[in-house]
């Protein structure tokens, strides 16, 4: 296993597209964190506790960074099919399950630390921006990374981006085509989001609990979900960790299907 | 290690098409074995079955006595050059060989060694995007040699090489075989193999057509087709046809004779007191032997088509 891990790490390290995707995860998280104050305003008339989740606001760049994460996951497998390199890969390591596992491990090893730093920096640069937009005490007392809720949200965001990268890897191994992989992954990630406003409350709840989007709940520090696309904030549909587990279950399911297919298909 | 490649009753279908049909052969060490057949004969599919890239519906393929997928470090047993496009264009030649070496615990120093061997040292740090087809073939060959394997399987290695490159490739294959390795080289051009191969396995429509030494094949072809010039074409044709030859007139005084040894033709014609003005022996090259073999499969096809028409 260590040999194939070593090989897959070298492949990732020497893939320009992968490095660009990692850079995009960082740039999108931090960039959107820095301008969040321009996009959201606190209600200045608030006297008591504000009801916006400033932690979640600071990390809302995840909605774009997830596109880069999906591209990263796909880039580990679909170019191999496009160029025929997959035959060199399976020729060198005929245990195809081990190849897929190694790809999943090196993908996580690259995504998680980059996403963690990106989320932490995004959180930090968002604070002055949010203060400038009126998120100030007493309605909004200052938060720091040392606050348990904030720390969990930052770490959870990094885990969530890793789950989305793994989901794209699994889908990429199933459909073996770059364009189709990105399209399918984004449909899964953004579809529920876009459909949100059109759905009946029952269906919306179902989507919130069971779609890959459920993991966004890990960002919540108020027990509420951030309102999306003009929707009102609603109660958190699923526990903060439960949602993350749902997102990982989607990635795991895609990788399991990929494993079953990859073993019997011709390379 | 017994570094042979052997297949036993190898069979593979694609939908309703029987791509590989009960194919059995053995490729031995210490010589260059050509693997020939027209495009679409099933050469690449056979190689993929041997390399565990595709699964057989029936039969087995063994390398050094084991199924490819059971080899723990396959690159140290079998080096394969498949289509030269199997390289990510954004990676450098050295990085491509690096991950391959790491995947099979091959010493990293071997990477520069094989790059030197195939003459790519100066291009090692460049992305393969800018490589010519010939350079990609060389890189593919470097990858095949990386694990210093006793068995080499090369799919059309001459593709994209210039005449100088082909000469170089031939010499390399020869020296690899002389070192005692098993060298299995596919080609759709028999002429390409004539100078290199010691032995030939020919297939058509997934079936074995020939498994013979190059000398045997050339000998079998030499006696097969003879062109005669004679003032008495019709008399000679009748005479030879009576002895079992297939004869056809190609001009007023020229006749093509098939299926009769040249010596026998001369004997029959002179005994009958007829005149021969000229006699040309065709089929003295491997190419002719090959045409004869593959034409056999074509004839077989038209016969089968005929059957179908009668039945319907």
Interface residues (C-beta under 8 A of the other chain):
Chain A: X3 X4 X6 X7 X8 X10 X11 X14 X15 X16 X17 X79 X80 X83 X84 X85 X87 X88 X89 X90 X91 X92 X93 X94 X95 X264 X266 X267
Chain B: X48 X51 X52 X53 X54 X55 X68 X69 X71 X74 X75 X80 X82 X83 X85 X86 X87 X88 X89 X90 X91 X92 X95 X98 X99 X100 X102 X103 X104 X105 X143
